[in-house]
Amino acid sequence: MSAGPAIPLLVVIPGSTHDFSSIYAIATAYAHSGGLLNNHAAQTERLEFAFPAMVCSSFAIELFLKFFLTLANADNPTAPQDDRRGHYLQKLWDRINPDHQNLIVGMFRNPSNVPIAVGLALRKAQFLDALTHIGGAPFVEWRYAYEIEVPTMMSHGAITEVQDALGYAAQYAMTERSAALPEPNAAD
């Protein structure tokens, strides 16, 4: 047993409904946690750690999709706001604006971390195939893995491929936003 949690208490103070930075940070943390748990399962040969790895990585995908919806809402606060609720990945994807969709598919199977802007129709078809392949709501499906009633294939590799495209696209969007901010005045 451990001596206790390293961070025994955390106070969460709600922010703005347009706080895409917090969603990005939390999605990134879940993505990182999924990778750590997956590696831990391999290193310790304790396969039960693969289940929380899938849950964390699947939730990261969901949160990255919600990041792009929140980003679009923040950019257009007077327009009707896109609904960020729900767990079904295709429904979330369908609400993401086409420019952000293109950014995401430009990062799919792209190790350069610089969006590819050619062949987007094919890349989009491949991404959507991968998104469909991981399941409608993998976060919901894998968090109660003990309730699965039929043999089911679990592929953390497939989850990671989709997660990486979304994560790299979100990181790119955050970097672009930071670069577009005015330089702070040295006299301030």
C-alpha positions, 0 to 999 in steps of 0.5 A: 500500500502507498503512504497516500496520494501525492496530490491528496486534494484538488479544488476545481473552480469552474471557468468560462464555457469557452475555456478550450485551454483547460479542455486541451490540458485535461485531454492531453493528461488523459492521453498521457495517462493512457500511454503510461498505463499501457506501458505499465501493463507491458512492463509488469505483464499485468494485462488488467492495466490495459483496460484503464489505458483504453478508458483514458485514451478513449476519453482523451479522444472524446475530450479532444473532439470537445476541445475543437467544439469549444474552440469554435464556440469561443471564436464565435461567441454570438453564433449558436453554440455547438453542443459539446455533450455526449460520448458518441464520437461520430456525433461529436465529429459531425459538429466540428467545423470543416476547417478543424476537421481538415486540420485533424485529418491533416495530422492523421498518420502524419509523424511530422506534426505539421498538417498535410493539406493535400489529398484531404478527401482520402485522408478524411475517409481513412480517418473516419474509417479509423474513428468508426473502427474504434467504436461508437463510444469507446470511453463508455464501452471500455470503462465497464469492460467486465460487462462486455457480453461477447468476445471483443477485440481491444486495440490500444494501437487503433485508439492511439492512432486516432488520439494522436491525430486529434492531439497533434491537431489540438496542439497545432491549434493551440500553438497557432493561437499563441503565435497570433496573440499580441506580444506583451508590452515590456512597459506593463 
